[in-house]
Amino acid sequence: MKISMQEARDRIPQRDIILETTVRLMVPFIQLYGLYVIVHGHYSPGGGFQGGVVLGASVILLALAFGLPASKEYLTEGTDIIMANVGALIFTGIAALCALLGGMFLDYSVLTKILPIDPISWRSHGIFLVEVGVGMGVMTIMVSIYWDMASAGRLDEGL
Amino acid sequence: MIWQLDLVLLILVVFCAVAAITVKDLLSATIIFSAYSFLMCLLWAEMGAVDVAFTEATVGAGVSTIFFIAAIFRTTRRSKD
């Protein structure tokens, strides 16, 4: 039986115990996997962007199963905005710091002037710091794109 | 690289792409586009570009499908103007 979009939208959202239990069990593992992808990004496929998308998808999954207001209790709007801006600031801040210390943009080896470890390991750890920033930004922006699209910008109720 | 697997995946990709732009229903087009993204992800992984395949699987098959469905649920069957 095919239902129209209008009928689907007018349906009262019903709580389904199978759906909610499944999502409640899955979300921690999805988030652990996203964190693994971010922190292991410079040794294996993955990185800040992919890990951030996986983390954002876990919050979107919460919003799909429990409704948009429940996901806004989990990750509040203020936290979302602050995390997005801090993520962008971490990326550009580290890049600009490298340039200010006399190196190239995103040339992590000059950060030895701040914390004296050898330049080779600074290159590895600098990539990690930048990817944490990228992950934070991508996660929060994915969640807020979903919030805005699902509620037509009003952020009151989702799908 | 296994060229037989490449050929099968490419035929399926072309089939999905043609189906996604010819089907009338927007929701069906979204789901077929998700299948297209997943097949492209398999193709990237098979050709050795694992990083691109990962991005395709997370963004193409995962999040963009949800965005499309969220946008479609805000449309109406007939335009009002």
gemmi code that builds the backbone of each chain (N, CA, C; Angstrom):
import gemmi

chains = {
    "A": [
        ("MET", (0.845, -1.186, 0.000), (0.000, 0.000, 0.000), (0.880, 1.235, 0.000)),
        ("LYS", (0.569, 2.110, -0.914), (1.405, 3.298, -1.032), (0.716, 4.466, -0.342)),
        ("ILE", (1.452, 5.158, 0.508), (0.862, 6.315, 1.174), (1.543, 7.551, 0.650)),
        ("SER", (0.806, 8.655, 0.660), (1.382, 9.887, 0.127), (2.258, 10.539, 1.189)),
        ("MET", (3.053, 11.516, 0.757), (3.923, 12.233, 1.680), (3.110, 12.956, 2.749)),
        ("GLN", (1.943, 13.500, 2.307), (1.121, 14.264, 3.253), (0.611, 13.358, 4.367)),
        ("GLU", (0.160, 12.147, 3.985), (-0.315, 11.212, 5.009), (0.816, 10.801, 5.934)),
        ("ALA", (1.992, 10.551, 5.362), (3.123, 10.135, 6.189), (3.502, 11.229, 7.165)),
        ("ARG", (3.367, 12.497, 6.710), (3.756, 13.596, 7.582), (2.727, 13.812, 8.680)),
        ("ASP", (1.438, 13.508, 8.359), (0.395, 13.748, 9.345), (0.304, 12.653, 10.390)),
        ("ARG", (0.964, 11.533, 10.167), (0.884, 10.449, 11.138), (1.488, 10.870, 12.472)),
        ("ILE", (0.829, 10.439, 13.544), (1.366, 10.727, 14.872), (2.586, 9.833, 15.089)),
        ("PRO", (3.729, 10.415, 15.481), (4.904, 9.579, 15.710), (4.683, 8.613, 16.864)),
        ("GLN", (4.857, 7.339, 16.592), (4.635, 6.306, 17.601), (5.971, 5.847, 18.145)),
        ("ARG", (5.997, 5.605, 19.442), (7.211, 5.080, 20.046), (7.255, 3.580, 19.805)),
        ("ASP", (8.408, 3.126, 19.295), (8.559, 1.714, 18.982), (9.703, 1.163, 19.815)),
        ("ILE", (9.407, 0.142, 20.643), (10.407, -0.310, 21.621), (11.576, -1.011, 20.916)),
        ("ILE", (11.318, -1.693, 19.798), (12.404, -2.380, 19.083), (13.371, -1.350, 18.514)),
        ("LEU", (12.804, -0.333, 17.873), (13.632, 0.721, 17.261), (14.456, 1.442, 18.326)),
        ("GLU", (13.792, 1.816, 19.438), (14.499, 2.610, 20.448), (15.594, 1.793, 21.120)),
        ("THR", (15.330, 0.510, 21.410), (16.352, -0.311, 22.048), (17.529, -0.541, 21.116)),
        ("THR", (17.222, -0.791, 19.834), (18.305, -1.005, 18.874), (19.191, 0.220, 18.766)),
        ("VAL", (18.553, 1.396, 18.657), (19.339, 2.625, 18.514), (20.144, 2.876, 19.788)),
        ("ARG", (19.513, 2.615, 20.968), (20.221, 2.861, 22.219), (21.441, 1.966, 22.354)),
        ("LEU", (21.353, 0.731, 21.824), (22.502, -0.166, 21.870), (23.542, 0.193, 20.823)),
        ("MET", (23.097, 0.699, 19.660), (24.039, 0.910, 18.555), (24.840, 2.192, 18.694)),
        ("VAL", (24.195, 3.247, 19.238), (24.824, 4.567, 19.218), (26.188, 4.602, 19.926)),
        ("PRO", (26.386, 3.989, 21.123), (27.722, 4.040, 21.723), (28.799, 3.402, 20.861)),
        ("PHE", (28.460, 2.304, 20.187), (29.473, 1.633, 19.361), (29.792, 2.456, 18.120)),
        ("ILE", (28.772, 3.096, 17.552), (29.012, 3.962, 16.390), (29.927, 5.113, 16.795)),
        ("GLN", (29.676, 5.678, 18.004), (30.502, 6.809, 18.431), (31.929, 6.372, 18.741)),
        ("LEU", (32.073, 5.165, 19.337), (33.419, 4.647, 19.591), (34.169, 4.442, 18.278)),
        ("TYR", (33.450, 3.922, 17.266), (34.062, 3.713, 15.959), (34.468, 5.050, 15.331)),
        ("GLY", (33.601, 6.064, 15.482), (33.944, 7.376, 14.940), (35.183, 7.951, 15.598)),
        ("LEU", (35.275, 7.806, 16.941), (36.472, 8.297, 17.631), (37.714, 7.535, 17.184)),
        ("TYR", (37.565, 6.218, 16.973), (38.700, 5.416, 16.498), (39.153, 5.893, 15.130)),
        ("VAL", (38.175, 6.172, 14.251), (38.535, 6.628, 12.894), (39.290, 7.954, 12.975)),
        ("ILE", (38.882, 8.850, 13.907), (39.568, 10.144, 13.998), (40.989, 9.959, 14.540)),
        ("VAL", (41.139, 9.238, 15.661), (42.470, 9.183, 16.280), (43.401, 8.235, 15.548)),
        ("HIS", (42.869, 7.333, 14.714), (43.738, 6.424, 13.974), (43.870, 6.861, 12.526)),
        ("GLY", (43.432, 8.107, 12.236), (43.335, 8.530, 10.849), (44.656, 8.652, 10.137)),
        ("HIS", (45.770, 8.944, 10.866), (47.009, 9.137, 10.135), (47.797, 7.848, 9.968)),
        ("TYR", (47.259, 6.713, 10.450), (47.908, 5.431, 10.174), (47.118, 4.606, 9.169)),
        ("SER", (45.821, 4.843, 9.075), (44.955, 3.973, 8.280), (43.948, 4.854, 7.540)),
        ("PRO", (43.193, 4.284, 6.600), (42.144, 5.082, 5.948), (41.191, 5.680, 6.961)),
        ("GLY", (40.741, 6.878, 6.663), (39.883, 7.594, 7.604), (40.542, 8.893, 7.980)),
        ("GLY", (40.009, 9.530, 8.975), (40.565, 10.811, 9.381), (39.479, 11.676, 9.961)),
        ("GLY", (39.772, 12.976, 10.050), (38.849, 13.877, 10.709), (37.499, 13.939, 10.033)),
        ("PHE", (37.494, 14.024, 8.695), (36.218, 14.192, 7.995), (35.336, 12.959, 8.139)),
        ("GLN", (35.900, 11.772, 7.856), (35.080, 10.563, 7.904), (34.625, 10.267, 9.323)),
        ("GLY", (35.545, 10.419, 10.295), (35.167, 10.171, 11.677), (34.114, 11.153, 12.153)),
        ("GLY", (34.243, 12.419, 11.721), (33.246, 13.421, 12.082), (31.886, 13.091, 11.507)),
        ("VAL", (31.863, 12.581, 10.258), (30.585, 12.215, 9.660), (29.967, 11.039, 10.408)),
        ("VAL", (30.797, 10.070, 10.835), (30.257, 8.925, 11.576), (29.692, 9.392, 12.921)),
        ("LEU", (30.413, 10.293, 13.606), (29.914, 10.820, 14.887), (28.624, 11.601, 14.690)),
        ("GLY", (28.579, 12.407, 13.617), (27.355, 13.159, 13.347), (26.201, 12.235, 13.007)),
        ("ALA", (26.490, 11.142, 12.271), (25.429, 10.202, 11.908), (24.851, 9.533, 13.138)),
        ("SER", (25.660, 9.352, 14.195), (25.114, 8.732, 15.397), (24.080, 9.653, 16.052)),
        ("VAL", (24.350, 10.961, 16.071), (23.370, 11.893, 16.646), (22.142, 11.991, 15.745)),
        ("ILE", (22.347, 11.933, 14.411), (21.209, 11.953, 13.487), (20.344, 10.716, 13.701)),
        ("LEU", (20.992, 9.570, 13.977), (20.243, 8.342, 14.260), (19.391, 8.507, 15.510)),
        ("LEU", (19.946, 9.150, 16.540), (19.160, 9.447, 17.746), (17.965, 10.320, 17.403)),
        ("ALA", (18.201, 11.334, 16.545), (17.111, 12.232, 16.181), (16.042, 11.506, 15.380)),
        ("LEU", (16.449, 10.522, 14.559), (15.465, 9.785, 13.773), (14.624, 8.878, 14.662)),
        ("ALA", (15.262, 8.271, 15.685), (14.545, 7.287, 16.486), (13.741, 7.940, 17.600)),
        ("PHE", (14.297, 8.928, 18.274), (13.644, 9.504, 19.455), (12.999, 10.853, 19.175)),
        ("GLY", (13.164, 11.379, 17.988), (12.607, 12.693, 17.678), (13.650, 13.777, 17.867)),
        ("LEU", (13.421, 14.881, 17.186), (14.418, 15.962, 17.178), (14.626, 16.611, 18.544)),
        ("PRO", (13.578, 16.841, 19.357), (13.825, 17.444, 20.675), (14.704, 16.585, 21.578)),
        ("ALA", (14.566, 15.231, 21.496), (15.410, 14.360, 22.324), (16.873, 14.479, 21.930)),
        ("SER", (17.134, 14.604, 20.621), (18.527, 14.748, 20.196), (19.071, 16.111, 20.572)),
        ("LYS", (18.166, 17.114, 20.715), (18.654, 18.424, 21.148), (18.942, 18.450, 22.637)),
        ("GLU", (18.342, 17.506, 23.408), (18.765, 17.386, 24.804), (20.130, 16.718, 24.881)),
        ("TYR", (20.367, 15.771, 23.965), (21.642, 15.044, 23.958), (22.792, 15.963, 23.569)),
        ("LEU", (22.594, 16.716, 22.506), (23.607, 17.667, 22.039), (22.881, 18.993, 21.882)),
        ("THR", (23.036, 19.880, 22.858), (22.232, 21.103, 22.827), (22.702, 22.028, 21.714)),
        ("GLU", (21.811, 22.967, 21.383), (22.092, 23.856, 20.261), (23.323, 24.718, 20.540)),
        ("GLY", (23.446, 25.195, 21.801), (24.601, 26.011, 22.150), (25.901, 25.237, 22.058)),
        ("THR", (25.892, 23.985, 22.573), (27.082, 23.134, 22.463), (27.438, 22.900, 21.011)),
        ("ASP", (26.402, 22.689, 20.191), (26.623, 22.442, 18.772), (27.348, 23.618, 18.118)),
        ("ILE", (26.848, 24.843, 18.379), (27.457, 26.024, 17.763), (28.874, 26.218, 18.280)),
        ("ILE", (29.056, 26.052, 19.620), (30.391, 26.271, 20.189), (31.380, 25.252, 19.644)),
        ("MET", (30.932, 23.967, 19.550), (31.854, 22.940, 19.062), (32.227, 23.166, 17.603)),
        ("ALA", (31.264, 23.612, 16.791), (31.578, 23.872, 15.384), (32.626, 24.970, 15.257)),
        ("ASN", (32.437, 26.052, 16.040), (33.391, 27.163, 15.936), (34.741, 26.803, 16.508)),
        ("VAL", (34.750, 26.039, 17.642), (36.029, 25.637, 18.217), (36.775, 24.711, 17.264)),
        ("GLY", (36.043, 23.829, 16.581), (36.694, 22.949, 15.617), (37.361, 23.716, 14.492)),
        ("ALA", (36.630, 24.688, 13.941), (37.218, 25.501, 12.872), (38.400, 26.305, 13.398)),
        ("LEU", (38.286, 26.793, 14.669), (39.382, 27.583, 15.240), (40.612, 26.732, 15.498)),
        ("ILE", (40.416, 25.449, 15.914), (41.570, 24.572, 16.124), (42.325, 24.398, 14.812)),
        ("PHE", (41.570, 24.127, 13.729), (42.225, 23.913, 12.434), (42.978, 25.165, 11.995)),
        ("THR", (42.262, 26.291, 11.886), (42.921, 27.491, 11.370), (43.922, 28.041, 12.371)),
        ("GLY", (43.665, 27.851, 13.688), (44.594, 28.364, 14.688), (45.940, 27.678, 14.625)),
        ("ILE", (45.925, 26.338, 14.514), (47.204, 25.617, 14.431), (47.915, 25.962, 13.134)),
        ("ALA", (47.131, 26.063, 12.041), (47.747, 26.406, 10.761), (48.370, 27.793, 10.810)),
        ("ALA", (47.640, 28.762, 11.390), (48.166, 30.123, 11.454), (49.332, 30.210, 12.435)),
        ("LEU", (49.283, 29.406, 13.512), (50.392, 29.397, 14.471), (51.678, 28.934, 13.801)),
        ("CYS", (51.557, 27.912, 12.939), (52.733, 27.456, 12.199), (53.285, 28.573, 11.324)),
        ("ALA", (52.371, 29.326, 10.676), (52.820, 30.416, 9.814), (53.444, 31.535, 10.635)),
        ("LEU", (52.862, 31.826, 11.822), (53.394, 32.915, 12.656), (54.761, 32.568, 13.215)),
        ("LEU", (55.026, 31.273, 13.463), (56.311, 30.879, 14.035), (57.406, 30.798, 12.988)),
        ("GLY", (57.118, 31.160, 11.757), (58.170, 31.239, 10.756), (58.179, 30.131, 9.739)),
        ("GLY", (57.223, 29.184, 9.841), (57.178, 28.113, 8.847), (56.152, 28.403, 7.791)),
        ("MET", (55.796, 27.358, 7.043), (54.727, 27.493, 6.081), (53.394, 27.280, 6.783)),
        ("PHE", (52.277, 27.621, 6.068), (50.938, 27.328, 6.575), (50.802, 25.814, 6.743)),
        ("LEU", (50.397, 25.354, 7.935), (50.235, 23.927, 8.264), (51.560, 23.157, 8.241)),
        ("ASP", (52.682, 23.837, 8.448), (53.977, 23.150, 8.532), (54.279, 22.906, 10.014)),
        ("TYR", (53.894, 21.693, 10.487), (53.898, 21.456, 11.936), (55.297, 21.398, 12.542)),
        ("SER", (56.318, 21.239, 11.723), (57.649, 21.002, 12.292), (58.178, 22.224, 13.037)),
        ("VAL", (57.673, 23.444, 12.707), (58.156, 24.625, 13.429), (57.547, 24.717, 14.820)),
        ("LEU", (56.574, 23.861, 15.144), (56.003, 23.888, 16.489), (56.988, 23.386, 17.535)),
        ("THR", (58.158, 22.906, 17.130), (59.195, 22.545, 18.107), (59.612, 23.742, 18.943)),
        ("LYS", (59.374, 24.970, 18.428), (59.728, 26.156, 19.200), (58.830, 26.300, 20.426)),
        ("ILE", (57.630, 25.718, 20.405), (56.739, 25.777, 21.559), (57.005, 24.617, 22.492)),
        ("LEU", (56.989, 23.415, 21.970), (57.188, 22.217, 22.787), (58.328, 21.433, 22.161)),
        ("PRO", (59.491, 21.404, 22.789), (60.666, 20.825, 22.117), (60.646, 19.295, 22.053)),
        ("ILE", (59.943, 18.746, 21.083), (60.172, 17.361, 20.685), (60.617, 17.417, 19.234)),
        ("ASP", (61.137, 16.319, 18.713), (61.762, 16.426, 17.398), (60.723, 16.695, 16.302)),
        ("PRO", (61.136, 17.365, 15.214), (60.183, 17.807, 14.182), (59.407, 16.672, 13.535)),
        ("ILE", (60.034, 15.481, 13.439), (59.343, 14.372, 12.780), (58.088, 13.996, 13.565)),
        ("SER", (58.227, 13.886, 14.916), (57.033, 13.497, 15.666), (56.057, 14.659, 15.775)),
        ("TRP", (56.556, 15.928, 15.655), (55.601, 17.042, 15.614), (54.736, 16.970, 14.361)),
        ("ARG", (55.312, 16.510, 13.237), (54.490, 16.391, 12.022), (53.348, 15.400, 12.247)),
        ("SER", (53.657, 14.274, 12.924), (52.613, 13.278, 13.194), (51.561, 13.819, 14.143)),
        ("HIS", (52.011, 14.449, 15.262), (51.040, 14.913, 16.252), (50.274, 16.143, 15.770)),
        ("GLY", (50.904, 16.959, 14.926), (50.200, 18.117, 14.374), (49.019, 17.702, 13.520)),
        ("ILE", (49.228, 16.641, 12.699), (48.114, 16.137, 11.892), (46.991, 15.666, 12.801)),
        ("PHE", (47.371, 15.008, 13.923), (46.333, 14.525, 14.844), (45.532, 15.694, 15.415)),
        ("LEU", (46.230, 16.780, 15.845), (45.521, 17.933, 16.418), (44.571, 18.553, 15.398)),
        ("VAL", (45.044, 18.700, 14.162), (44.204, 19.303, 13.128), (42.990, 18.423, 12.853)),
        ("GLU", (43.191, 17.092, 12.871), (42.064, 16.203, 12.569), (41.028, 16.212, 13.671)),
        ("VAL", (41.462, 16.438, 14.929), (40.474, 16.584, 16.000), (39.583, 17.793, 15.718)),
        ("GLY", (40.209, 18.903, 15.277), (39.423, 20.090, 14.943), (38.462, 19.839, 13.799)),
        ("VAL", (38.961, 19.165, 12.742), (38.100, 18.866, 11.592), (36.940, 17.968, 12.015)),
        ("GLY", (37.232, 16.972, 12.866), (36.176, 16.058, 13.303), (35.094, 16.773, 14.073)),
        ("MET", (35.499, 17.676, 14.993), (34.498, 18.424, 15.759), (33.629, 19.270, 14.845)),
        ("GLY", (34.272, 19.974, 13.907), (33.506, 20.837, 13.013), (32.545, 20.054, 12.144)),
        ("VAL", (33.026, 18.960, 11.533), (32.186, 18.199, 10.607), (31.020, 17.554, 11.348)),
        ("MET", (31.288, 17.010, 12.548), (30.207, 16.356, 13.303), (29.080, 17.335, 13.601)),
        ("THR", (29.423, 18.502, 14.146), (28.368, 19.427, 14.570), (27.654, 20.032, 13.372)),
        ("ILE", (28.384, 20.281, 12.277), (27.721, 20.881, 11.123), (26.787, 19.873, 10.449)),
        ("MET", (27.185, 18.584, 10.415), (26.277, 17.565, 9.865), (24.988, 17.513, 10.672)),
        ("VAL", (25.128, 17.533, 12.017), (23.935, 17.466, 12.864), (23.060, 18.694, 12.637)),
        ("SER", (23.689, 19.881, 12.530), (22.839, 21.074, 12.392), (22.221, 21.158, 11.003)),
        ("ILE", (22.907, 20.636, 9.958), (22.263, 20.576, 8.637), (21.024, 19.698, 8.715)),
        ("TYR", (21.145, 18.548, 9.410), (19.979, 17.671, 9.529), (18.860, 18.366, 10.294)),
        ("TRP", (19.180, 19.002, 11.406), (18.153, 19.704, 12.190), (17.424, 20.721, 11.327)),
        ("ASP", (18.198, 21.522, 10.598), (17.578, 22.580, 9.796), (16.725, 22.000, 8.670)),
        ("MET", (17.210, 20.922, 8.032), (16.464, 20.366, 6.900), (15.218, 19.647, 7.365)),
        ("ALA", (15.321, 18.912, 8.479), (14.183, 18.092, 8.900), (13.059, 18.931, 9.480)),
        ("SER", (13.392, 20.118, 10.031), (12.345, 20.921, 10.661), (12.106, 22.219, 9.908)),
        ("ALA", (12.620, 22.342, 8.698), (12.465, 23.544, 7.866), (12.955, 24.791, 8.580)),
        ("GLY", (14.033, 24.648, 9.372), (14.659, 25.805, 10.008), (14.080, 26.195, 11.340)),
        ("ARG", (12.980, 25.526, 11.785), (12.356, 25.942, 13.040), (12.916, 25.205, 14.240)),
        ("LEU", (13.588, 24.079, 14.016), (14.231, 23.272, 15.064), (13.249, 22.817, 16.143)),
        ("ASP", (11.971, 22.594, 15.769), (11.028, 22.144, 16.796), (10.752, 20.642, 16.697)),
        ("GLU", (10.394, 20.149, 15.505), (10.153, 18.721, 15.375), (10.703, 18.240, 14.044)),
        ("GLY", (11.220, 17.016, 14.064), (11.888, 16.506, 12.879), (10.978, 15.634, 12.053)),
        ("LEU", (11.532, 14.600, 11.451), (10.777, 13.705, 10.573), (9.743, 12.923, 11.374)),
    ],
    "B": [
        ("MET", (43.426, -5.785, -8.850), (42.221, -5.509, -9.630), (41.757, -6.741, -10.390)),
        ("ILE", (40.474, -7.043, -10.251), (39.871, -8.155, -10.982), (38.944, -7.545, -12.022)),
        ("TRP", (39.236, -7.716, -13.313), (38.461, -6.952, -14.303), (37.030, -7.450, -14.419)),
        ("GLN", (36.785, -8.746, -14.090), (35.406, -9.239, -14.154), (34.540, -8.538, -13.109)),
        ("LEU", (35.101, -8.397, -11.886), (34.357, -7.719, -10.811), (34.143, -6.255, -11.160)),
        ("ASP", (35.208, -5.621, -11.727), (35.087, -4.235, -12.194), (33.943, -4.082, -13.175)),
        ("LEU", (33.872, -5.023, -14.122), (32.849, -4.925, -15.177), (31.450, -5.053, -14.594)),
        ("VAL", (31.279, -6.029, -13.690), (29.954, -6.221, -13.075), (29.556, -4.976, -12.299)),
        ("LEU", (30.502, -4.428, -11.487), (30.185, -3.245, -10.682), (29.870, -2.047, -11.569)),
        ("LEU", (30.640, -1.877, -12.661), (30.396, -0.733, -13.546), (29.036, -0.826, -14.218)),
        ("ILE", (28.657, -2.069, -14.641), (27.336, -2.231, -15.266), (26.242, -1.886, -14.264)),
        ("LEU", (26.413, -2.343, -13.010), (25.410, -2.039, -11.988), (25.355, -0.544, -11.698)),
        ("VAL", (26.537, 0.134, -11.687), (26.575, 1.574, -11.439), (25.813, 2.318, -12.528)),
        ("VAL", (26.069, 1.943, -13.801), (25.382, 2.615, -14.909), (23.882, 2.348, -14.834)),
        ("PHE", (23.516, 1.118, -14.505), (22.099, 0.764, -14.367), (21.432, 1.610, -13.284)),
        ("CYS", (22.096, 1.725, -12.126), (21.531, 2.515, -11.026), (21.434, 3.985, -11.396)),
        ("ALA", (22.453, 4.507, -12.094), (22.431, 5.923, -12.455), (21.279, 6.228, -13.396)),
        ("VAL", (21.070, 5.349, -14.411), (19.961, 5.573, -15.348), (18.630, 5.432, -14.624)),
        ("ALA", (18.533, 4.455, -13.712), (17.274, 4.260, -12.989), (16.982, 5.450, -12.088)),
        ("ALA", (18.014, 6.030, -11.469), (17.785, 7.128, -10.531), (17.251, 8.364, -11.228)),
        ("ILE", (17.624, 8.596, -12.504), (17.118, 9.801, -13.167), (15.861, 9.524, -13.967)),
        ("THR", (15.490, 8.257, -14.197), (14.272, 8.012, -14.966), (13.072, 7.751, -14.077)),
        ("VAL", (13.285, 7.273, -12.828), (12.148, 6.912, -11.976), (11.400, 8.178, -11.566)),
        ("LYS", (10.046, 8.060, -11.455), (9.236, 9.252, -11.209), (9.237, 9.662, -9.745)),
        ("ASP", (9.126, 8.675, -8.835), (8.974, 8.992, -7.423), (10.300, 9.473, -6.838)),
        ("LEU", (10.249, 10.577, -6.079), (11.485, 11.154, -5.543), (12.117, 10.253, -4.493)),
        ("LEU", (11.276, 9.605, -3.667), (11.807, 8.728, -2.618), (12.505, 7.515, -3.230)),
        ("SER", (11.920, 6.958, -4.297), (12.568, 5.841, -4.987), (13.895, 6.279, -5.584)),
        ("ALA", (13.911, 7.500, -6.161), (15.155, 8.006, -6.746), (16.233, 8.140, -5.678)),
        ("THR", (15.826, 8.587, -4.464), (16.806, 8.723, -3.385), (17.399, 7.383, -2.995)),
        ("ILE", (16.533, 6.363, -2.876), (17.025, 5.058, -2.452), (17.921, 4.454, -3.535)),
        ("ILE", (17.547, 4.641, -4.805), (18.393, 4.126, -5.889), (19.716, 4.878, -5.910)),
        ("PHE", (19.676, 6.175, -5.594), (20.923, 6.949, -5.538), (21.816, 6.465, -4.405)),
        ("SER", (21.191, 6.045, -3.289), (21.968, 5.475, -2.192), (22.645, 4.170, -2.622)),
        ("ALA", (21.904, 3.337, -3.364), (22.496, 2.102, -3.879), (23.633, 2.405, -4.849)),
        ("TYR", (23.449, 3.458, -5.661), (24.515, 3.901, -6.579), (25.765, 4.292, -5.808)),
        ("SER", (25.574, 5.054, -4.705), (26.718, 5.469, -3.895), (27.433, 4.266, -3.304)),
        ("PHE", (26.649, 3.290, -2.850), (27.280, 2.116, -2.249), (28.061, 1.324, -3.290)),
        ("LEU", (27.519, 1.219, -4.520), (28.251, 0.513, -5.568), (29.518, 1.269, -5.950)),
        ("MET", (29.443, 2.613, -5.971), (30.652, 3.401, -6.245), (31.676, 3.182, -5.148)),
        ("CYS", (31.200, 3.055, -3.874), (32.103, 2.786, -2.761), (32.812, 1.451, -2.952)),
        ("LEU", (32.059, 0.422, -3.382), (32.680, -0.882, -3.650), (33.710, -0.762, -4.760)),
        ("LEU", (33.379, 0.064, -5.774), (34.289, 0.231, -6.910), (35.581, 0.926, -6.479)),
        ("TRP", (35.453, 1.984, -5.646), (36.648, 2.667, -5.156), (37.511, 1.704, -4.339)),
        ("ALA", (36.859, 0.940, -3.440), (37.624, 0.021, -2.597), (38.306, -1.038, -3.435)),
        ("GLU", (37.624, -1.483, -4.491), (38.191, -2.521, -5.347), (39.380, -1.982, -6.136)),
        ("MET", (39.350, -0.666, -6.456), (40.468, -0.086, -7.198), (41.594, 0.374, -6.284)),
        ("GLY", (41.454, 0.189, -4.958), (42.545, 0.495, -4.041), (42.477, 1.844, -3.380)),
        ("ALA", (41.461, 2.662, -3.685), (41.337, 3.981, -3.053), (40.449, 3.846, -1.813)),
        ("VAL", (41.038, 3.317, -0.728), (40.211, 2.981, 0.434), (39.687, 4.232, 1.126)),
        ("ASP", (40.497, 5.290, 1.124), (40.083, 6.529, 1.790), (38.860, 7.143, 1.093)),
        ("VAL", (38.907, 7.167, -0.245), (37.773, 7.694, -1.007), (36.554, 6.812, -0.803)),
        ("ALA", (36.784, 5.487, -0.751), (35.667, 4.567, -0.546), (35.010, 4.813, 0.802)),
        ("PHE", (35.829, 5.094, 1.816), (35.300, 5.370, 3.155), (34.432, 6.629, 3.135)),
        ("THR", (34.949, 7.676, 2.479), (34.167, 8.911, 2.396), (32.868, 8.686, 1.638)),
        ("GLU", (32.943, 7.913, 0.554), (31.736, 7.640, -0.231), (30.716, 6.873, 0.600)),
        ("ALA", (31.192, 5.913, 1.413), (30.258, 5.108, 2.205), (29.603, 5.952, 3.285)),
        ("THR", (30.382, 6.827, 3.955), (29.791, 7.600, 5.046), (28.938, 8.746, 4.520)),
        ("VAL", (29.486, 9.535, 3.588), (28.759, 10.715, 3.122), (27.752, 10.351, 2.042)),
        ("GLY", (28.186, 9.612, 1.022), (27.316, 9.350, -0.112), (26.165, 8.429, 0.223)),
        ("ALA", (26.492, 7.259, 0.802), (25.431, 6.288, 1.061), (24.732, 6.553, 2.379)),
        ("GLY", (25.406, 7.198, 3.333), (24.799, 7.361, 4.649), (24.089, 8.669, 4.842)),
        ("VAL", (24.864, 9.762, 5.004), (24.276, 11.012, 5.484), (23.494, 11.719, 4.380)),
        ("SER", (23.996, 11.683, 3.134), (23.298, 12.448, 2.086), (21.937, 11.853, 1.790)),
        ("THR", (21.784, 10.510, 1.968), (20.464, 9.902, 1.786), (19.477, 10.446, 2.813)),
        ("ILE", (19.939, 10.585, 4.069), (19.060, 11.133, 5.107), (18.704, 12.574, 4.782)),
        ("PHE", (19.687, 13.340, 4.286), (19.409, 14.737, 3.942), (18.374, 14.823, 2.822)),
        ("PHE", (18.535, 13.948, 1.815), (17.569, 13.954, 0.703), (16.175, 13.634, 1.210)),
        ("ILE", (16.074, 12.591, 2.073), (14.746, 12.203, 2.562), (14.150, 13.319, 3.407)),
        ("ALA", (15.007, 13.974, 4.242), (14.522, 15.086, 5.062), (14.018, 16.217, 4.183)),
        ("ALA", (14.707, 16.462, 3.051), (14.252, 17.528, 2.154), (12.973, 17.127, 1.431)),
        ("ILE", (12.859, 15.826, 1.044), (11.670, 15.389, 0.305), (10.440, 15.459, 1.198)),
        ("PHE", (10.592, 15.139, 2.506), (9.437, 15.191, 3.400), (8.935, 16.610, 3.618)),
        ("ARG", (9.708, 17.608, 3.250), (9.240, 18.996, 3.344), (8.641, 19.489, 2.047)),
        ("THR", (8.521, 18.612, 1.042), (7.882, 19.026, -0.204), (6.453, 18.521, -0.227)),
        ("THR", (5.678, 19.026, -1.183), (4.304, 18.537, -1.352), (4.199, 17.863, -2.704)),
        ("ARG", (3.124, 17.103, -2.877), (2.968, 16.346, -4.121), (2.794, 17.270, -5.305)),
        ("ARG", (1.972, 18.301, -5.136), (1.764, 19.251, -6.238), (2.209, 20.635, -5.783)),
        ("SER", (2.745, 21.430, -6.718), (3.180, 22.760, -6.340), (1.962, 23.677, -6.156)),
        ("LYS", (2.111, 24.665, -5.275), (0.953, 25.475, -4.892), (0.784, 26.708, -5.768)),
        ("ASP", (1.791, 27.094, -6.526), (1.647, 28.315, -7.312), (1.034, 28.056, -8.678)),
    ],
}
model = gemmi.Model(1)
for chain_id, residues in chains.items():
    chain = gemmi.Chain(chain_id)
    for i, (resn, *xyz) in enumerate(residues, 1):
        res = gemmi.Residue()
        res.name, res.seqid = resn, gemmi.SeqId(i, " ")
        for name, pos in zip(("N", "CA", "C"), xyz):
            atom = gemmi.Atom()
            atom.name, atom.element = name, gemmi.Element(name[0])
            atom.pos, atom.b_iso = gemmi.Position(*pos), 0.0
            res.add_atom(atom)
        chain.add_residue(res)
    model.add_chain(chain)
structure = gemmi.Structure()
structure.add_model(model)
structure.setup_entities()
